[in-house]
Amino acid sequence: MKKYRTLGLIVLVIIFFIPFIRISNAQGIYVGIQSSAEYEWGLSVYTGNLNTYTTDDLGSTIENLIPLGSDNLSRVLSDWSPLTPPQSYWPLTVINIGAEETGSLFSPDDNTTITFTPVNGTLGWFIPLSDSDEWDDTWYIVNDTSNFLRQTLNLSRVFSPYAMFKVLFAPANINWPSLINDFLSVMNSRGNLYKNISATLISEGFFLHVPPLGFENNSVAIDIKITYNSDGVLSHYEFLYGGQTLVKFILGRYIPEQEKVPVEYIYVFIGLTTILIVEILFYSLLRKGRK
């Protein structure tokens, strides 16, 4: 009888500690996120601040920075401007994190070899009490600071939140001072108007500034703020024109992996609970057999 009590107690202790048991992950140190993690960003567009931007026709200038195509800032403004901010929410669920790869990732923009880890997930957008959409996609976490600069096309993607959707994840071990120095080095080497773009280091990110007429047709200053959290997840994107916010993209709800009960643990819990029930039934039948 004491043996069965001890066994039951051991099983209960194991079940209690299951949520605190972590399975080691072989992913690179630059990958800060985990499978099954969930994120959600809020997208806000401030229509009352668009007059100067529209008058200056800044959208055509941004379009020429790189071939952003439909990813340019003007499309974001037109897509969401009729609604009240935040106009939409963008949830993302990480389905799985693939094995590290090395190869050409950004063709035709960059055909050189890069080391990266693919992240497969489901991204979507929804408007509360209205419409929604979702789709499966793949993101890539590059392995170091210099490759992240290349992934952002030398930070050109920051001029559109749609373009930033392609770099929702940065290396967790990114060196922000090095990123800023490398970026400014590239800008200075290109000369002309590129030298007018300055960059300032902030906590877990950077702040870009283009002075009035730095792009020739911007009558007021352009300021862009970008931050990532310690796991390498985009946490704040903000585009300001003349000191007024045009677009803001902020990480809102985040469910850390350590606060969730993984599916495999649920199966273990069910299995151990079943064993405990069988043990109790067996013990009950054994007692009846002795009577």
N, C-alpha and C positions, 0 to 999 in steps of 0.2 A: 504493500500500500504506500509506503514512504517513497518507493522507487517511482511510482506513477505520479505522485505529487511533485517530486523533484523534476521529472520529465516535463510535466505540464507547466511548471514554473519557468523552466529553461525556454520552452517554446514561447511563452508569453513575453519573456524578456527580449527574445530575438525579434518578435513582431514589433515590440515597442521601439526598438532601435533601428528598424529598417529605414525610416525616413531620413536618418542621419548618416547612413552609410553611403559613401560616394564611390563610384566606379572610376578608376583612373582613365584618363583620356590621352591618346597618343598624338593629338593635334599639336601643331607648332605653337611656340610661345607667343607668336604674333597673332594668334587667333583667340580673341577674348570671349567670344560668344559660345553658346552650347546648343545642341539640337533640342528642339521643342520649345525654345525660348519664344516669347511673344512680345511684340513691340507695337506701339501706336503713336503716330504723329498727328498733330493738328495743323492744317494748312489755312492760313489767314491771308486774305487779299484786301487791302485798304483802298477802296475806290475813290475816296475823297482826296487822296494824295496823288492822283494820276495826272492831273492837268499839265504840270510842267514836263513830266516824262513824255506825255503824248505830243505836246507842242514841240519839244526838242527832237522828236522822232528817234529817241535813243534805241528803240527796238531794232532798227536797221543796223545801228553800230554794233550792238551786242551780237547780232546775227553774223557779223563779219569777223568776230574774234576767232571763232573756229566754226566749222560747218555743223552748227548745232541743229539745223533743220527745225523740226517741229518742237525741239526742246527749248527754244528761246523763251525769254522772260515774257514777251508779249503774249504768247499763247497761254501761259499760266494766268495772266491778268484777264484775258478774254474768256477763258473757260469758267472762271469762278467769280468774276466781278459782280454779277447781279445778286449774289447772296450775301447774307450777313456773316462776318467773320466770327469764329472760324468756319469757313464755308464747307470744309470736308475733313474727314478723318481717314487716316491711312494705316490700317492694321497690317502687320506682317508676322507670319508664323514660320519659324525655321523648321523645315521638314527634316533635313539632315545636312551634315557637314562632310564633304567628300575628302578623298585622299589628296595630299599635296601633289601638285603638278609643276612641271617646268616646261615652258614653251612660249610661243607667240600668242599673246593675249589680246592686244588692242589693234590688230590689223583692221584696216590699212593705216591707222594713225601711228602705230608703233609696231614694227615687225621684229624687234629684238627679243631676246630670251628673257623671260620673267618667271620667278617662282611665286606661286600663289596657291590658295586653297579655295575651291568652289563651295558656295553655300546655296543650297536649294531650298526654296521656300515659296509661300503663297502670299502675294501682295494684293491689296485691294483698296478701294476707297468707298466711303459711304457718307451720305448726307442724312442726318437723323430725321426720321419720319418721312423719308423721301426715297431716293434711289441709291443703288450700290452696284459694285462690280468687283470681281477678283480674278486673279490669274496666277499661274505658276511661273516662276522666273528663277534665274540663277545670278548670284552676285559673286564677286571675287575679292578675297582678302589677300592683298599682296604682302610680301614678307618683310619689307623694310620701308624706310622713309623715302628713299630716292625713287623706288617703284611706285609709291603712292603719289608722288609728284607727277610721275608719268601717267598714272591711271587717271588723274584729274586733268590731263592734258595741260600740264603746267598751270594748274588752278583755273583754267578757262571755264571749267564746268560750273564754277561757283557763281557765274553770272546768270544761272537759271536753276530754279529748284527742280524742274523736271530732269535736267541733266545731273543734278545731285542725287537723284534716285538711283543712279548707277554706281554711286560710291557711298552707300548708306553705312558701310563698314570700313573702318581704317585699321591698320595694324595696331594691336594693343600696346606694342612697344615703340610706337612712333616717336621720333625725336622732333618736336615742334620747332625749336630754335634752328636745327639743321634744315628743316623744310623751308623756313622763311629765308635763310641765307641762300639756299640753292635756288629758290624762286627768284629772288632779287638779282642773283647773278645772271640768270637766264634773261630777265627783263633788261638789264643793263647791256648785255651783249647784243641784244636785238636793236637797241637804240631807238631813235625817233620817239613816237608817242608812248612806246612801251616803258620808257624811263619815267613816265609820269605816274606809274602805278607803284604805290608804296605798300608795305606790309608790316604789321606790328604783331608781336607775339602777345597772346592772352592765355589765360589758363585753359589747357586742353584744346587749343586751337589758335586762330589767327584773325586779324582784322585787316581787310584790304581797303585802300583809300585811293580814289582818283579825284584830283582837284578839279574845280570848274574849268572847263575847256581842255581838260587833260585828254579827252577823246575828241576834241574839237567841237563837237555839237552838244556836249553836256553843259548846259548853262549853270548848273549847280553841281556840288560834289556828289560822288558815288561812294557809298560805304557798304561793305559787306562783312557780316560777322558769321564765323563758322566755329562750332565747338563739337567735340566728340567726348563721350564719357570714358571712364577708365577701361571699359570693355571694348572700346573702339566703335561704339554705336553713335551715329550722328544724333546730336542732342539739340542743336540750335542752328538754324539758318535764318539770316535776316538780311534783306536787301533794302537799303535806305537811299533815297534820292532827295538831295537838298535837306538832309536831316529828318525827313519824313519816311516812315516805314511803308514800303509798297507791298512786300510779301514777307511773311514769317512762317517758318516751318519748324515746329517744336515737338520734341519727344515728350509725350504725355504719360500714358499708362505703360508701365513696364513690369512684367512679371519675371523676377529673377529665377534662374533655373533652380537655385538652391531652395526656393520657396515652393516649388512645385513637387508633386509626387509623380515621378516618371512612370510610364506605363509598365515597364518591367517590374517595378516594385509592387505595383498593384497585383500583378500575377503572382509574385512571391508571397504577398500577403494572403491571397486567396488560397494558395497551396498550403501554406503553413497553418492557416485557420482550418482547412479541411483535415490536415493531419491531427490537429488538436481535437477536433470533433470526433474523429475516428478513435483516438486514444481514450477519450472520455466514454464513448460507447463501449469500447472494448473492456474498459475498467468496470463499467456498469454490468456488462454481461458476465464478467469474471466473478463479480461479487454475487450475482444471482446464482451462478453455478455452484458457489460454495455453500449456499443456504440449503 
